[in-house]
Amino acid sequence: MTKSVAPRTAPVLYSARIGQAVRQLLGDLIAVGLVWWAVRLQGWVDEQISKLAAPGETLQSAGNGFSDGLSNAGGKVGRIPGVGDDLREPFDRAAGAGQQVAEAGKTLHDTIEKAALVTGLVAAAIPLIIVLWWALRRWRWVREATAARRLVRGGADASFFALRALAHQPLSEVIRVARRLEVDPGEAWRSGHPEAVAALAKLELGRLGL
């Protein structure tokens, strides 16, 4: 008695057809390269934009130094008996202005650092989206090719793969087979036309690398 499905086998990672297998291998290598490039790109973009944060850091440092210096000077002036408080007030106001400058520098620095991180991630996302698209496409192909191999080994009839060809193959390929054999593809499948069924099944098996 012929089995319809063979026992589970190892996944079919690459096509048995040389041309298709080479394209798949090249695609996988390119995907790995894109992942490496995305990581490098994110770091490079982050580093380049982070350089713009240097003025903010300098401004923060200068503001803190200015504020601390005036605060110390005001503290010394404030110890003068009788007039210390009056003399200290302008120093305190100027120190407060210096602190505001320091805070503005810190805000500028932090904003640029965040922008650098976000921009780097966005830049890296573009090649990673391509990799994700390729990985999903490859995963679907591996799953279908593995299932098809089990069916072939289990003795599945060619008409099954011919039906799959009618449903999944480009219409141009189906029409090419129909013209070559001078048949209506749907009617040929329903009537079990041997040559048409074999040709359509070959199309689908070829797509799956079998």
N, C-alpha and C positions, 0 to 999 in steps of 0.2 A: 504494500500500500504506500503510495507516495505521500510524503509529508508536505504540508503547506508552508511551514516555517521551520528552518533549521535551528538548532540550539544556539544560544548566545555566543557570539564570537568577539574577537578584539575589534575595537572601533576602526573604521576605514578612515585614516587621516589624510591620505593622498590618493589621487586617481591612479588607476592602472595604466592609463593612457599617458604617454610620455609628455606630450605637449601640454595637456591640462595639468599634470603633476608639476611641471616646471613653473607654470604660471602660479599655481598655488604656493609652491615653495618660495618663489620670488615675492609674492604678496605677504607671506608670513615674515620673511626677512625684512621687508620694508616696514611692516607693522612694528617689529622689534626696534628697528632704527628710529621710527617715529616716536616711540615711547622714550628712548634715550634722548632724542632731540628735544622733546617736550620738557623733560626734566632740566636739561641744560638751558633751554630757552627761558624757562621760568626763573631760574637763578640769575641769568644774564640780565633780563629785563628788570628784575627786582633790584639788582646791584646798580644798574645804570640810573634808574629813577631815584634810588636811595641817595645817590650822590647829590641830588638837588636839595636834600634835607640838611646838608652841611651849613648853609647860611642860617638856617633856623637854630641849629645847635650853637653856632657862634653867637647869634643874637641872644640866646638864652644865657650863655656863659657871661657875655658882656653885661647884660642886664643884672644878673646876680652879683657880679663883681662890683658894678656901679652902686647897686643898692646896699651891699654889705659895707662898702667903703664909706658911703655917706652916713649909714647908720652908726658906724664906729665913730666917725667924726662928730656926729650929732651927740653921741653919748658923752664924748669928752667935753664938748662945748657945754652940754647941759649941766656939767658939774661946777661951772663957774657960778659962784654965789651971787644971788640977786637977779642976774640977767640970763642965767643958764637956760631956763625954759623958753624964753623969748627967742634966744639965739638958736635953740635946737629945732624949733618948729620948721624953718625953711629946709633944714637938712632932712627932717622926717618926710616932708612932702616930696622932696627930690628923690629920696630913697624909695618912696611908694611908687613914683613914676618909673624908677629903674626896675622895680619888681614887676610892674605891668609890662615893661619891655621884655623881661625874662619870660613871663607867661605867654606873651605873643610869640616869642621864639620857640617855646616848647610846643605850642599849638601848631605852628607851621611845620615843625619837625615831625610831630606825630601824624599830621595829616598827610604829609608826603610819604612817610613810611607806610601808612595804610594804603595809599594810592599805589605805591610800588608793589605791595603784596597782591592787591586785587588785579592790577594790570598784568603782573606776571602770571597769575592763575588763569586769566582770560586768554592770554597768549598761548599758554600751554594747553588750554582746553581744545583749541582748534585741531591740532594734530591728534589729540586723544579721542576726539569725536570720530575722526576718520578711522582710527584703530578700532574703536568700539563697533563701528559699522562693519568693518572687515571681520572682526571676531564673531559677530552675530551671524554674518553670512556664512563664514566657515563652519560655525557650529551647526547651523541648519543643514549644510551640505553633508557634514560628517554623520549627522543623525540619519538623514535620508539614505546616504550611501551604505551605511552599516545595515539599516533595515532592508534595503534592496538586496544586499549580498545574502542576508539570511533567507530572503524569499527565493532567490535564485538557487541557493544550495538546498533549499527545501523542495525544489521542483515546481515553483510557481509557473503558471501558464503564461506564454508570451502575450496573450490577449490582455492580461492584467496590465502589463507595462505599456501595451499599445493604448489602452484606455487612459493611463496616466499621461502618455504623450499628447493625446488629444486635449487633455485638461491643462497641461503645464507647458508644453513646447510652444515656441513662437508660431503664430499662424503661418508665417512665411515658410518655416521648415515643413509644416504639415502640408501646405499647398505644394511645395516642391516634391514631396513624396507622392501626393495625389496625381500631379501632372506626369511624373515619371511613369507611374503605373496605370495612368488613365482610369482612375477610380474616384468615386466619392468617398472621402475618408470615413465619414460616419457610417455610411452604408457598408463600406468594406469591413469595418470593425464588427458591425452587427451580424454580417453574414459570415464572418470568420475567414475573409479572403486571406489565404496563407501569405502571399508576398507582402500585401499591405500591412498585415498584422506584424510580420517579422520586421519590416522596415520601420514601422512606428515604434515597436518595442526597442529596436536598436537605437533610435533617437533618444529615448528616455534613459536607457542603460548607459548610453554614451555620456549623457549629462551627469550621471552619477558615477562615472569613471569605471564602469564595469564592461 
